[in-house]
Amino acid sequence: MEEKKRYTITAALPYANGPLHLGHLAGAYLPADIFVRYLKAKGNDVAFICGSDEHGAAITLRAKKEDCTPQEIVDKNHEIIKKSFADFGIDFDIYHRTSSKLHHETASQIFKDLYDKGSFTQETTNQFFDQEHQQFLADRYVTGTCPKCNSAGAYGDQCEKCGSSLNANELINPISTLSGKTPVLKETTHWFLPMNKHEKWLKTWIETGILDGKQQHDPTKWRKQVIGQCKSWIDNGLQPRSITRDLDWGVKVPVEGGEGKVLYVWFDAPIGYISATKQWAADNSKNWEDYWKDSNTQLIHFIGKDNIVFHGIIFPIILKEHGDFILPTNVPANEFLNLEGDKISTSRNWAVWLHEYLEDFPNKQDELRYVLTSIAPETKDSEFTWKDFQARVNNELVAILGNFLNRSIVLTHKYFEGKVPEQGVLTDYDNQVLQAIISTQNRVDELIESYRFRDAQTEAMTLARLGNKYLADTEPWKLVKTDETRVKTILNVSLQLCLGLSEIFKPFLPKTSSRIKQFLNATNETVLTNQHQLNAAELLFQKIEDEAVEAQIEKLKNPTVKQSNPKAKPMKEEITFDDFTKMDIRVATILAAEKHPDADKLLKLTVDTGIDIRTVVSGIAEHYKPEDVIGKQVSMLVNLAPRKIRGIESKGMILMAENNEGSLAFISPEKAMDNGGEVK
């Protein structure tokens, strides 16, 4: 009897700064789900762990832009992401979040444990600071030219062109991605993880799988690009890495001197796997430590290639340095999925969003699972196109798998009242088909356990092809008039093959597998017995029509921008830049204000424009009292031709913003400016 094993399977925590796209699915979540479904079907003890990564500078920046709190940003996106996973059928045992109290406690304690052991160094360094946004910049928010390969667009922690590990202050011509301006260096004190002290054991562990004298993993089962990237980092020399940041959003640094600082998001996010496991274990009467501290447990991280260094080097250092935790058995990272000849870009909206796919193609989760697995970027970047999606669904799912199942069941209903006919004398061909069920299952198992999901699914579809060939070769619809006994055997073999396909495709196409079993009226059967009653067959898959594909391609080329404020007035007639430059808008200060003697809605304002003192009549009396506006800095159109308003000459116009309810507010500079400063 096969020995059951314990597994902790993690999928990279998606960043709660926006929804999921197909690249996310192909990179980590779909292969992880396939692997977990396979393991659970074998009866193994599996904890499938994921959750939202909810900290970091990008969240705080977005909150500023949307005038809300970081918590509101992550609450919204956490629910969108969680629902998308559930609707698509990614079956996590728990989908947690790093803003939870339990996670903060867990990450804080692990930091404290390591701090008490002397695992960190404390250093005062100069870090890049964005003066416009008044915040220190995380490495990923500084870009520039790589000092090693001279490629533009390198990040402050890594050049994705040459793979070199970098420090932000090494970049040539650094630019803040927040403001687009050159940041300044400013002194700050932080705690660092001295990764250079761990190079020796890391190199041995990565290359040989040996840890503390024991064989901890099999490096031949690791993907070459994972081993290669880890070795490249180590061979180039690991550097101490800051694990804290100057931010107010995140896990607070729990030691003296940590005021105003939080754990760097790359440090706290992987610990989210542990805190999520704690929550799952508590909810299910399990011991979480069995899944993170027992050497008999296999820990496997499914990630994209941009996360290799964190899961192959940094997180293992943290786990080993702590002393109580197991290290990953494998880190099956995928490469990137491109889209219609270009890289997926969320900023350019060049992406297929999962929640929009589910709206546009309802109940077609398995169709997307099949296509993404068929083109999985397991060893190199791959590409999703809508034409290829259509071709694979129509030519493979519909014409091969769906066609074989439908023909087998329809013929059984036609000739034998939907009851499984008796199996007679088997020919070599019959035995070949029946043996193919067993050999394909074994081969698929072997490939899944080697993390070759694309090849495994191909083997499954090859078996369906054999089924179609078997029916075409034996032609039971012709034989039925002359050799009913032979037809019974052919259909019996075909139906056994249908049952086998339902099991083999189960990790890849779970909904389809369930439907096949429903048609076969089978639950736990391993073989269909004589006279077993089948249910009526329906089409497993529908063809994807040209119109649907063309609509998606058009949607990509001309994305519809959803209007955030449906009540906003339409844009006025387009003007040229020259038209705009004719307007002289200046910062001005209101020196005095009084009600207009002849109009309740008007205020008479005395304004210092920096170039003169002048009178402006403004229709804001319903929104502001005179005494409330004195001293306000405002934006003012100063070269508007003077005109008399209810007997008082007004020289210029104060600029105001208006909301949906008609309430007005001044357009003011965010900090004090000199009067006369130009608004550009």
PyMOL commands that set and color helices and strands:
alter all, ss='L'
color gray80, all
select helices_A, chain A and resi 22-41+57-65+70-88+101-116+139-141+168-170+195-208+219-221+224-235+265-283+288-291+305-322+354-360+365-374+386-416+428-449+453-474+476-479+484-504+510-520+546-557+577-581+626-629
alter helices_A, ss='H'
color red, helices_A
select strands_A, chain A and resi 6-11+45-52+94-97+121-130+135-136+142-145+154-155+172-176+184-193+210-211+214-215+241-242+244-245+262-263+297-304+333-334+337-339+342-343+382-384+585-595+603-608+613-618+633-637+643-645+648-650+653-654+656-658+664-666
alter strands_A, ss='S'
color yellow, strands_A
deselect
rebuild
show_as cartoon
